Structures are given as C-alpha cells and as structure tokens.
C-alpha cells in the first residue's frame, strides 16, 4: 500500500449521486418497474399455497415443542421435591 493512503476512502472521495426532481424520480421508478419480471398468477398461487402449508407445519411444530416443554419443565423442577 502506498504511504499516506488509507484502506477506506474518505468522505470527500465518495461519489454523491446527482439530485433529481420528484417528477424525474417517479419517472425513473416507473421505468425500473417496467423492467421487473413479475411472476405469473400460477406461480403466485403456488407460492401462496406453499407458504400457507409451511405456516401450518411450523405452527404445529412449535405447538408440539411448547407442549412438550410445558410437560418436561415442571417435571424436572419437581424431580427432587418430596411429595
């Protein structure tokens, strides 16, 4: 590395994007939105169904874990006590 040069650029070396008007900004957003490849309705429906199935599966998993912890923790805490 050269003498006097730091590994990170200083603030004055950073490039500042040019300021644009709100109308230009919205036009650029619209232009970028047209470039997006949107999923088909079939892909959207399949993804939605998959997400719903995973939510149900994970809900059942966490219900089972919570249920088992609810049984095991009191049993462990009362293990050494005299009844």
C-alpha positions as CSV (number, residue, x, y, z in Angstrom):
1,X,0.0,0.0,0.0
2,X,1.3,3.5,-0.8
3,X,2.4,5.8,2.0
4,X,-0.3,8.1,3.4
5,X,-3.2,6.2,1.7
6,X,-5.8,4.6,3.9
7,X,-7.7,1.4,3.0
8,X,-11.1,3.1,3.2
9,X,-12.0,6.1,1.0
10,X,-12.5,9.4,2.8
11,X,-15.8,11.2,2.7
12,X,-14.6,13.7,0.1
13,X,-13.7,10.8,-2.3
14,X,-17.2,9.3,-2.1
15,X,-19.4,9.9,-5.1
16,X,-22.6,11.8,-4.4
17,X,-25.5,10.9,-6.7
18,X,-27.0,13.9,-8.5
19,X,-30.1,15.4,-7.1
20,X,-33.2,14.9,-9.2
21,X,-36.7,16.4,-9.0
22,X,-39.6,14.4,-7.6
23,X,-41.1,14.1,-11.1
24,X,-37.8,12.7,-12.5
25,X,-37.6,10.3,-9.6
26,X,-41.1,9.0,-10.2
27,X,-40.4,8.6,-13.9
28,X,-37.2,6.6,-13.0
29,X,-39.2,4.4,-10.6
30,X,-41.8,3.7,-13.3
31,X,-39.1,2.9,-15.8
32,X,-37.4,0.4,-13.4
33,X,-40.8,-1.1,-12.5
34,X,-41.3,-2.0,-16.2
35,X,-38.0,-3.9,-16.2
36,X,-39.2,-6.2,-13.4
37,X,-40.2,-9.7,-14.4
38,X,-43.4,-10.3,-12.5
39,X,-44.5,-13.9,-11.6
40,X,-47.5,-15.4,-13.3
41,X,-50.7,-15.9,-11.5
42,X,-50.0,-19.7,-11.4
43,X,-46.6,-19.1,-9.8
44,X,-48.1,-16.6,-7.3
45,X,-50.9,-19.1,-6.4
46,X,-48.4,-22.0,-6.0
47,X,-46.1,-19.8,-3.8
48,X,-49.0,-18.7,-1.7
49,X,-50.2,-22.2,-1.1
50,X,-46.7,-23.4,-0.2
51,X,-46.3,-20.5,2.3
52,X,-49.6,-21.4,3.9
53,X,-48.7,-25.1,4.2
54,X,-45.3,-24.1,5.7
55,X,-47.0,-21.8,8.2
56,X,-49.3,-24.7,9.3
57,X,-46.4,-27.1,9.6
58,X,-44.3,-24.7,11.6
59,X,-47.3,-23.8,13.8
60,X,-47.8,-27.5,14.6
61,X,-44.1,-27.9,15.3
62,X,-43.9,-25.0,17.7
63,X,-47.2,-26.1,19.3
64,X,-45.7,-29.6,19.9
65,X,-42.4,-28.2,21.2
66,X,-44.2,-25.8,23.6
67,X,-46.5,-28.6,24.8
68,X,-43.5,-30.9,25.5
69,X,-41.6,-28.2,27.3
70,X,-44.7,-27.4,29.3
71,X,-44.7,-31.0,30.5
72,X,-41.0,-31.6,30.9
73,X,-40.0,-28.4,32.8
74,X,-42.4,-28.8,35.7
75,X,-41.4,-32.5,35.9
76,X,-37.7,-31.5,36.1
77,X,-38.4,-28.7,38.6
78,X,-40.4,-31.1,40.9
79,X,-38.0,-34.0,40.5
80,X,-36.2,-33.6,43.8
81,X,-39.1,-32.4,45.8
82,X,-40.8,-34.6,48.4
83,X,-44.5,-35.0,47.9
